């Protein structure tokens, strides 16, 4: 092993220990800043994370998540636009449980389903109405007019009803 690679390993180990200590302390410590140390060059870039996030394996997603978690500990004014966009997308993007469940034509499916249910309800109503019993005798206009005459003859509700003076309502007539 060369002395350069062993000193590099020591530096990385020291940086990771310092990073762990800063997470346990308050985030208000301005003396320590966390920098991104990526060793895997095959990991996706943060520039186009929206397009590649769903196609990444779980291990790489976790690696990107951890990288962004460490980057967000820095001052947000120091982050690049791509890093901010990637952090926002991973936190609030339409993936995982926030993935939309409806796609193209969903509105048309809802409209057709609603129209079908309303049509079935109308058909059921008309079928019951067709095969049901005829209206009772008390629902005919003649019977209701006879009920008004009977109420007048018996002087029912003489203050505000059919028997009152100057009554202009329909009384019992509904049809």
C-alpha positions in Angstrom: 0.0 0.0 0.0 1.2 3.4 -0.8 1.5 6.1 1.9 -0.9 8.3 -0.1 -3.7 5.8 -0.1 -3.3 5.0 3.6 -3.4 8.8 4.5 -6.4 9.1 2.2 -8.2 6.4 4.1 -7.3 8.0 7.4 -8.7 11.3 6.2 -12.0 9.7 5.1 -12.3 7.8 8.4 -11.7 11.0 10.4 -14.2 12.9 8.3 -16.9 10.2 8.8 -16.3 10.2 12.6 -16.5 14.0 12.6 -19.7 13.8 10.5 -21.2 11.3 13.0 -20.3 13.6 15.9 -21.9 16.6 14.3 -25.2 14.7 13.8 -25.3 13.9 17.5 -24.7 17.6 18.4 -26.8 20.5 17.6 -26.9 21.6 13.9 -26.0 25.2 15.0 -22.3 24.4 15.0 -20.8 26.6 12.3 -17.3 25.4 12.7 -17.8 22.0 11.0 -19.2 21.7 7.5 -20.0 18.4 5.8 -18.8 17.8 2.3 -19.9 15.1 -0.1 -17.4 12.3 -0.5 -18.6 10.0 -3.2 -16.5 7.0 -4.0 -18.8 5.3 -6.4 -18.5 6.8 -9.8 -21.4 4.7 -11.2 -24.0 6.4 -9.0 -26.4 8.7 -10.9 -25.8 12.4 -10.9 -28.2 14.7 -9.2 -28.8 16.8 -12.4 -31.6 14.6 -13.8 -32.8 12.7 -10.7 -36.5 13.1 -11.7 -36.0 10.9 -14.8 -33.7 8.3 -13.2 -35.1 7.9 -9.7 -37.7 5.2 -10.5 -35.3 3.1 -12.5 -32.6 3.1 -9.8 -32.0 0.0 -7.7 -32.8 0.4 -4.0 -29.1 0.5 -3.0 -28.4 3.4 -5.3 -31.5 5.2 -4.2 -30.4 4.9 -0.6 -26.9 6.1 -1.5 -28.4 9.2 -3.3 -30.7 9.8 -0.3 -27.8 9.6 2.1 -25.7 11.9 -0.1 -28.5 14.5 -0.2 -29.0 14.1 3.5 -25.4 15.0 4.2 -25.5 17.9 1.6 -28.6 19.4 3.3 -26.7 19.9 6.5 -24.7 22.6 4.8 -25.9 26.1 4.3 -28.6 26.0 1.6 -27.1 29.0 -0.1 -24.1 26.9 -0.9 -26.1 24.1 -2.6 -26.3 24.1 -6.3 -29.6 24.3 -8.1 -29.5 20.6 -9.1 -28.8 19.6 -5.5 -31.8 21.6 -4.2 -34.1 20.2 -7.0 -33.0 16.7 -6.2 -33.6 17.1 -2.5 -37.0 18.6 -3.1 -37.9 15.8 -5.6 -36.8 13.0 -3.2 -38.7 14.6 -0.3 -41.9 15.6 -2.1 -41.8 14.0 -5.6 -44.5 11.8 -7.2 -42.9 8.5 -6.3 -43.5 5.8 -3.8 -46.7 6.4 -1.8 -47.2 9.8 -3.5 -47.3 8.2 -7.0 -50.6 9.2 -8.8 -52.9 6.2 -9.0 -54.8 7.5 -12.0 -53.4 8.0 -15.5 -54.6 9.0 -18.9 -58.3 8.7 -19.4 -59.1 8.6 -15.7 -61.6 11.5 -16.0 -63.4 9.7 -18.9 -63.6 6.5 -16.8 -65.2 8.4 -13.9 -67.7 10.1 -16.2 -68.7 6.9 -18.0 -68.9 5.0 -14.7 -71.1 7.7 -13.2 -73.3 7.8 -16.3 -73.6 4.0 -16.2 -74.7 4.1 -12.5 -77.3 6.8 -13.1 -78.6 5.0 -16.2 -78.9 1.8 -14.2 -80.8 3.6 -11.5 -83.2 5.2 -13.9 -83.8 1.8 -15.6 -84.4 0.2 -12.2 -86.9 2.9 -11.3 -88.8 2.6 -14.5 -88.9 -1.2 -14.3 -90.3 -1.0 -10.7 -92.8 1.7 -11.8 -94.0 -0.4 -14.8 -94.5 -3.6 -12.9 -95.7 -2.0 -9.7 -99.3 -1.6 -8.5 -101.4 1.3 -9.8 -101.8 4.4 -7.7 -104.1 4.1 -4.8 -107.7 5.4 -5.0 -106.8 8.2 -2.6 -104.4 9.7 -5.1 -107.0 10.6 -7.7 -108.1 14.2 -8.1 -111.7 13.3 -7.7 -111.1 11.7 -4.3 -109.0 14.6 -3.1 -111.7 17.1 -4.1 -114.3 15.0 -2.2 -112.0 15.1 0.8 -112.0 18.9 0.6 -115.8 19.0 0.5 -116.0 16.6 3.5 -113.6 18.9 5.4 -115.8 21.9 4.7 -118.9 20.1 5.7 -117.3 19.0 9.0 -115.9 22.6 9.5 -112.3 21.2 10.0 -109.6 23.8 10.7 -111.9 26.8 10.6 -109.1 29.3 11.3 -106.6 28.8 8.5 -107.8 25.6 6.7 -110.2 24.7 3.9 -113.2 25.7 6.1 -111.9 29.2 6.8 -113.4 32.3 5.2 -111.7 33.4 2.0 -109.5 30.2 1.7 -107.8 30.2 -1.7 -105.4 27.1 -1.3 -105.7 23.7 -2.9 -106.6 21.9 0.3 -106.1 18.1 -0.1 -105.7 18.3 -3.9 -102.2 17.3 -4.8 -102.4 16.1 -8.4 
